[in-house]
């Protein structure tokens, strides 16, 4: 990645330098040659002005001193050198200048400028100025060397900038690649860190969102497995015991009826576990299909005998709850089942299930005479009890079901132990609202 970015940047800089340097080099050469020719022409004009018109009659001709590297010479109409320095015979440039035109040319390794000397509207001579081509070439090469130096500096700066930019682009991509490898190796907690590049940040954000969704999916699948194993273990054990007891009796009908009831409860449990596993953790529209009194009656029928075996009582209390109030029977039955099972296994004394009307919600209190030590929030964490497989799942499952209904399940008192389920009931609370949704509490 870094080498590719550097190559692209350097290629672009080289192309730009070539497109800029070649025309600039030609311009430097043309400008220096033109400047030298202009200098020769100015020197020749300055000398022509000072030429004595009577030099043809034998008077001495005086020319100004030539600049360094230049030669000045005065030629008569017969192309003979009469004063100054230069070839003894004027060449083609002098001959053309005798026609009255300023001429420029390159002859014999020299740049030449020839200017006619006029008197009384006649050309009486030519001043020839010249300088070696090598001097101009030296200045051209010096200009080209300076241009190459600037190009080298520009290329060096471009290399440094390209490396820095390549590093700035490559580092977040390499970091994202490391996180992807970590995820491929099983670390679903890896998250890509933000950078200062918007496009890469968008890729990282999409990656993190995808990873979050995948983690949630896997978590829900694990929770479903744990919920199913936890919630189905007790009903299946009871069903097995009932069938074994029925086989030992002459009249198996009561045992079969009890097994059928257990099977129905098992079916309801499976439905609730599947419904919860397919949810995204948000409140869902749930059918209000069961009166509060009927739900409590079923709870008493199921749990009274179990508590009585241990010499404990189950008491039910309904405070000012209208008879026509309906609630989602399946989920609430599962929640109360978890709380009552928890009271049977870990509590002591009388177990009381009370229902209170809070106008826009119902409160289900499940209390016993035991005590709970520790953090009431952590009780609902999966595996908090530290037992074997399946331990510490029931309360977490019940909490998830409560959230699914838009309600809340919490430990409201440690001694005596009291769990409270708050279940929102809004609008017309009669049976006509069987298909209404439960709002979030």
C-alpha positions, 0 to 999 in steps of 0.5 A: 500500500505504502509503496503503491502510493509513493509510486503514484505520487512520484510518477505524478511529480516526475510527469509534472517536472518533465512537462514544466522543465523541458519548455523552461529549459528551451525558454532559458536557452532562447532567452540567453541567446536573445539577450546576447544578440541584443547586447551585441546589437546595442554595442554595435549601435553605440560604436556606429554613432561615434564613427567619424564620417571622414575615416574614408579620407584617412582620418583616424576612426575611433571605436569605444572599448568593447565589453569583456568577451566582445569584439568591435570592428569598423569595416568600409564598403569594400569589406576591409577592417579599418579599425577595432578587432575582428576578421580582416575581411567582413563576412556575409553579415557585413555584406548584408548590413551594407544594404542598410539593414541591421543583421544578426548571425552565427558565424565561425563559433561566434554570435555576430551583429552588424550595424550600418554606418550612414552619412548623408543618406549613404552607408559609409561603413559597418560596425561589426560586434561579435562574441564567442558562442561558448560564453553563451553556452556556458550561461545556458548550461549554468541555467540548466544546472540551476533548473536541474537543482530546483527539480531535484529539490522538488523531487526530494520534497515530493518523496518526503511528502509522498512517504508521509501521505502514504504512511497517513493512508496506510496506518489506518488501513493496516490497523483495520486489517489487524482488527479484521484478522483479530475478528477472523481469529475469534476476537469479536471485541476488536473495534477499528479506531477512528482516523483523520481520513473520512473515507477510511473512517466510514469503512471502519464505522461500517466494519464496527457496525457489522461486527456489533450486529454479528456479536449481537446475533451470536449473543442471542444464539448463545442466550437462546441455547442457554434459555432453552436448556434452563427453561426446558430442564424442569418441565421435562424432568417433571414430565418424566417423573409424571409418566414414570409414576403413571406407569406404576399405577393401575389407573394411569389417566390422572398421570396422563392428564397431568403429563398433558398439562405439563406438555402444554406448559412445555409448549408455552415455554418453547414458544416464549423462548423462540419469541425472545430469541427472534426479537432484537431486544425492543418492546414488541406487540404482544397479545393481551390474552389472559386475565390477571386472575386466571394467570394467578390461578394457574400459578397457584395450581402449578406451584402450590404443591411444590411448595407444600412438599417443603412445608411452605405456603403460597399466598396470592393477593390482588389489590384493586386490579379490575377483573377485565384487565388482560395481560400477555399470559405466556411471557408473564407466566414464564417470568413468574415461573422463574421467580417462583422457582427461584423462591422454591430453590433459594428462598424460605418461608411463605411465598407471596405473589401480589398484584398492584394496580398503578394506573398505567402499569401493573406491579407483580411482587414475588416475595419470600421470607429469605434474604439476598446478599450482594448486588441486586443488579448483578443477580440478573447477569448470566452465570452470576450464581457461579453454579454448574451449566445452566446456573444463573440463567433464569433471572437473566431470561426473566429480565429479557422477557420483561424488556421484551414486553416493555417492562422492567424486572428488579430486586426491590428488597433484599430482606425479605427477598422481593422481586417486582415486575412492572408491566405497562398497561395503556389505553383501554385495558379491557379484552377488546385490546387483545392485539394492542401493543405494550408501550415502553415503561 
